[in-house]
Amino acid sequence: MKEVLLWVQTQKEASVKFIYWDKENPAVKFSTDEVKTNKTDVFVAKLIADKVLPGKKYAYEVYVDKKKVNFSYPLEFQTQTLWQWRTDPPAFKFAVGSCAYVNEEAYDRPGKPYGSEYEIFTSIYKSKPDFMVWGGDNLYLREADWNTKTGILHRYTHTRSLPEMQPLLANVHNYAIWDDHDFGPNDSDRGFVSKQQTLDAFKLFWGNLNYAFDNEGVTGSFQWADCQFFLVDDRWWRTPNDRTTGSRDYFGQKQMQWLIDAMKFSNAPFKFVVVGGQVGNPAKIFENYANYEEERNQFFDLITKEKIPGVIFISGDRHWTALCKTERAGTYPLYDLTVSALTSGPSGPVKEEKDTPYVEGTSVTKHNYGLLEVSGKRNDRVLKINVLDKDGKELWTKEIKASELK
């Protein structure tokens, strides 16, 4: 409500600043600080617009070396509404997606390109979400990338430079977690030796509001209107898949107890827990939480015993989309909405998950994204899940009432 972070990357060392104004009062202009980008941070700058008021829409301009940069699309941001003690919380909508592969032939594996249909980012932008939640594998580090800072920052820069992604980044607030491909190599875990370098790169290229642990993982949280989002790390503390001794950690005890505490403290009607891998699916396949059965049972048991209402999981990873509904004795079901893939090679379910409680009609095995809408009066909030294809065509929709999650 009182500040907005603006992100910019230049092609070489330059002085940068943003000029911004309330769209209803364009004559009064404000400026961020002016800073110089540098090679060490791959010419990235994060600047704060701190002359903003709640519930406003702002336009902005980018200045590089004192010269205004022209764009073929609008540059806008907004501030959240101060609704508490005044009105019902506002309705809002947000986009969700994961697994965004952007081809670079020199470093890709030979054969058919793995990434395609980048126009999906244009469709997300045109759907006008208030913000987007990136659900991991937001880029794919390659063999040439993940062992050096130079390689990691190259991959971030290359992916972030995709033209189809630009209007979405310039006009929509963005929050992110990571999964294995932006954390490190495929199926990587806490044993990955360069994870501090990939963490530094993640924090440089994303503008998450906070991080729960100093220099450990991407865990954090933010609130939009009356709903809270918990950004959870399924990589930093994760026990290697094939390790046979010691505890089997997925979230790890420190992060899991933080998450339970944070959800218990929250009075949000919907508590969206964003995780890289599937949480609800009981099939012990790939990198599902079910492979860490003892911790998963502990986590679900804590949600039940602490009587935490409104929990919904949002996951990615699988390169196909479905809504899983896990029934629990004596309390409400846990939904896990898997949304994947944005541009990576599509996949589908496997025979081992034939008994997974997927909601009928929610399977999508082509590029897609989620557009989730929250509306209704303060004590009667409703979540509408829309899943759309690369062209923005609706594939399925489902409504869940907050009153059903108590």
Residue pairs with C-beta under 8 A, 6 or more apart in sequence:
1 52
1 53
1 54
1 55
1 79
1 80
1 81
1 82
2 50
2 52
2 54
2 79
3 48
3 49
3 50
3 52
4 48
4 49
4 52
4 58
4 77
4 79
4 173
5 46
5 47
5 48
5 49
5 207
6 18
6 20
6 32
6 46
6 47
6 48
6 49
6 60
6 77
7 44
7 45
7 46
7 169
7 205
7 207
8 16
8 18
8 37
8 44
8 45
8 47
8 62
9 37
9 42
9 43
9 44
9 45
9 157
9 160
10 16
10 37
10 43
10 45
10 64
11 43
12 43
13 36
13 37
13 38
13 39
13 43
14 36
14 37
14 43
14 64
14 65
15 34
15 35
15 36
15 37
15 64
15 65
15 66
16 34
16 35
16 36
16 37
16 45
16 47
16 62
16 63
16 64
17 31
17 32
17 33
17 34
17 35
17 47
17 63
18 31
18 32
18 47
18 49
18 60
18 61
18 62
18 63
19 29
19 30
19 31
19 60
19 61
19 63
20 29
20 30
20 31
20 32
20 49
20 51
20 52
20 58
20 59
20 60
20 61
20 77
21 27
21 28
21 29
21 30
21 58
21 59
21 60
22 28
22 53
22 56
22 57
22 58
23 56
23 57
23 58
23 59
23 76
24 56
24 57
26 59
30 49
30 51
30 52
32 47
32 48
32 49
32 50
33 47
33 48
34 63
35 45
35 47
37 43
37 44
37 45
41 204
42 153
42 156
42 157
42 204
44 204
44 205
46 207
49 58
49 60
49 77
52 58
52 79
53 79
54 79
54 80
54 81
54 82
55 79
55 80
55 81
55 82
56 78
56 79
57 76
57 77
57 78
58 76
58 77
58 78
58 79
59 74
59 75
59 76
60 75
60 76
60 77
61 68
61 69
61 75
62 68
62 69
62 71
62 75
63 69
71 166
71 170
73 166
73 167
73 170
73 171
74 167
74 170
74 171
75 170
75 171
76 170
76 171
77 171
77 173
78 130
78 173
80 224
80 225
81 90
81 225
83 89
83 90
83 225
83 226
88 376
88 377
88 378
89 225
89 226
89 378
89 381
90 225
91 225
91 373
91 374
91 375
91 376
92 130
92 224
92 225
92 373
92 374
93 127
93 128
93 129
93 130
93 371
93 372
93 373
93 374
94 129
94 130
94 131
94 132
94 133
94 224
94 371
94 372
95 124
95 127
95 129
95 131
95 132
95 133
95 172
95 369
95 370
95 371
95 372
96 132
96 133
96 135
96 314
96 337
96 339
96 369
96 370
96 371
96 372
97 120
97 124
97 132
97 134
97 135
97 316
97 339
97 340
97 342
97 368
97 369
97 370
98 134
98 135
98 136
98 137
98 138
98 179
98 276
98 315
98 316
98 317
98 339
98 340
98 341
98 342
99 136
99 137
99 181
99 316
99 317
99 319
99 340
99 341
99 342
99 343
99 344
100 115
100 134
100 137
100 138
100 139
100 159
100 341
100 342
100 343
100 344
101 114
101 115
101 137
101 139
101 140
101 341
101 343
101 344
101 345
102 115
102 118
102 139
102 140
102 158
102 159
102 162
102 343
103 113
103 114
103 115
104 142
104 158
105 113
107 142
107 143
107 144
107 145
108 114
108 142
114 140
114 344
114 345
115 343
115 344
115 345
116 343
116 345
116 367
117 343
117 367
117 390
118 162
118 164
118 165
118 343
119 164
119 390
119 391
120 164
120 342
120 343
120 367
120 368
120 369
120 390
121 162
121 164
121 165
121 167
121 168
121 342
122 164
122 167
122 168
123 369
123 388
123 389
123 390
123 391
123 392
124 132
124 168
124 172
124 369
124 371
125 167
125 168
125 171
125 172
126 392
127 371
127 388
127 392
129 172
129 371
130 172
130 173
130 224
131 172
131 173
131 174
131 175
131 224
132 168
132 172
132 173
132 174
132 175
133 175
133 176
133 229
133 272
133 274
133 314
134 174
134 175
134 176
134 177
134 206
135 177
135 179
135 274
135 276
135 314
135 315
135 316
135 339
135 340
136 176
136 177
136 178
136 179
136 180
136 181
136 182
136 234
136 276
136 316
136 317
137 178
137 179
137 180
137 181
137 182
137 276
137 316
137 317
137 340
137 341
137 344
138 159
138 176
138 178
138 182
139 155
139 156
139 159
139 181
139 182
140 155
140 181
140 182
140 344
141 151
141 152
141 155
141 181
141 182
141 184
141 185
141 198
142 151
142 155
143 185
144 151
145 151
145 152
145 154
145 155
146 152
146 184
146 185
146 192
146 194
146 198
147 194
148 194
148 197
149 197
149 200
149 201
152 194
152 197
152 198
152 201
153 201
153 204
156 201
156 204
156 205
159 165
160 169
160 205
174 206
174 207
175 206
175 207
175 208
175 209
175 222
175 229
175 231
176 202
176 206
176 208
176 218
176 231
177 218
177 231
177 232
177 233
177 274
177 275
177 276
178 198
178 202
178 218
178 233
178 235
178 276
179 234
179 235
179 276
179 277
179 316
179 317
180 186
180 187
180 188
180 235
180 276
180 287
180 317
182 198
182 202
183 192
183 195
183 198
183 235
183 236
184 192
184 194
184 195
184 198
184 235
185 192
187 241
187 287
188 195
188 235
189 235
189 238
189 239
189 240
189 241
190 235
190 236
190 237
190 238
190 239
190 240
190 249
191 240
192 198
192 235
195 235
195 236
196 215
199 215
199 217
199 218
199 236
202 218
203 211
203 218
208 218
208 220
208 222
208 231
209 220
209 221
209 222
210 220
210 221
210 222
211 217
211 218
211 219
211 220
212 219
212 220
212 221
212 255
212 258
213 219
213 254
213 255
213 258
216 236
217 233
217 235
217 236
217 237
217 255
218 231
218 233
218 236
219 231
219 232
219 233
219 236
219 255
219 258
219 259
220 231
221 228
221 229
221 230
221 231
221 262
222 228
222 229
222 231
223 229
223 268
225 374
226 268
226 269
226 378
226 381
227 268
227 269
227 270
227 271
227 272
227 374
227 381
228 263
228 266
228 268
228 270
228 271
228 272
229 272
229 274
230 259
230 262
230 263
230 271
230 272
230 273
230 274
231 274
232 251
232 255
232 259
232 273
232 274
232 275
233 251
233 255
233 276
234 250
234 251
234 275
234 276
234 277
234 289
235 276
236 252
236 255
237 249
237 250
237 251
237 252
237 254
237 255
238 249
238 250
238 252
239 246
239 247
239 248
239 249
239 250
239 292
241 287
241 291
247 295
248 292
248 293
248 294
248 295
249 292
249 295
250 289
250 291
250 292
250 295
250 296
251 259
251 295
251 299
256 295
256 298
256 299
256 302
259 273
260 299
260 302
260 303
260 306
260 308
263 271
263 273
263 303
263 306
263 308
263 311
264 306
264 308
268 310
269 309
269 310
269 381
269 402
269 405
270 310
270 312
270 374
270 381
270 383
270 402
270 405
271 308
271 309
271 310
271 311
271 312
272 312
272 313
272 314
273 279
273 311
273 312
273 313
273 314
274 313
274 314
274 315
275 289
275 313
275 314
275 315
276 315
276 316
276 317
277 286
277 287
277 288
277 289
277 315
277 316
277 317
278 288
278 289
278 290
278 315
278 317
278 318
278 324
278 336
278 338
279 288
279 289
279 296
279 313
279 315
279 334
279 336
280 313
280 324
280 325
280 326
280 334
280 335
280 336
280 357
281 288
281 289
281 290
281 324
281 336
281 338
281 353
281 356
282 290
282 326
282 355
282 356
282 357
283 290
283 352
283 353
283 355
283 356
284 290
284 291
284 293
284 352
285 291
285 350
285 352
285 353
286 317
286 318
287 317
289 295
289 296
290 296
300 328
300 334
303 311
303 334
304 328
304 330
304 331
307 331
309 332
309 402
309 405
309 406
310 402
310 405
310 406
311 334
311 405
312 334
312 335
312 336
312 337
312 383
312 400
312 405
313 334
313 335
313 336
313 337
314 336
314 337
314 339
314 370
315 336
315 337
315 338
315 339
316 338
316 339
316 340
316 341
317 338
317 340
318 338
318 340
318 347
319 340
319 341
319 344
319 345
319 346
319 347
320 338
320 340
320 341
320 346
320 347
320 348
320 349
320 363
320 364
320 365
321 338
321 339
321 340
321 362
321 363
321 364
321 365
321 368
321 370
321 387
322 338
322 349
322 358
322 359
322 362
322 363
322 364
323 335
323 336
323 337
323 338
323 358
323 359
323 362
323 385
323 398
324 335
324 336
324 337
324 338
324 356
324 357
324 358
324 359
325 333
325 334
325 335
325 357
325 358
325 359
326 333
326 334
326 335
326 336
326 357
327 333
327 357
328 334
332 404
332 405
332 406
335 400
337 370
337 385
339 368
339 369
339 370
339 387
341 347
341 367
341 368
342 367
342 369
343 367
346 365
346 366
346 367
347 365
348 363
348 365
349 356
349 358
349 363
359 398
361 396
362 387
362 396
362 398
364 387
364 389
364 395
364 396
366 389
366 390
367 389
367 390
368 387
368 388
368 389
368 390
368 395
369 387
369 388
370 385
370 386
370 387
370 388
371 386
371 387
371 388
372 383
372 384
372 385
372 386
373 383
373 384
373 386
374 381
374 382
374 383
374 384
375 381
375 382
375 384
376 382
376 402
380 401
380 402
380 403
381 401
381 402
382 399
382 400
382 401
382 402
383 399
383 400
383 401
383 402
384 397
384 398
384 399
385 397
385 398
385 399
385 400
386 394
386 396
386 397
387 394
387 395
387 396
387 397
388 394
388 395
389 395
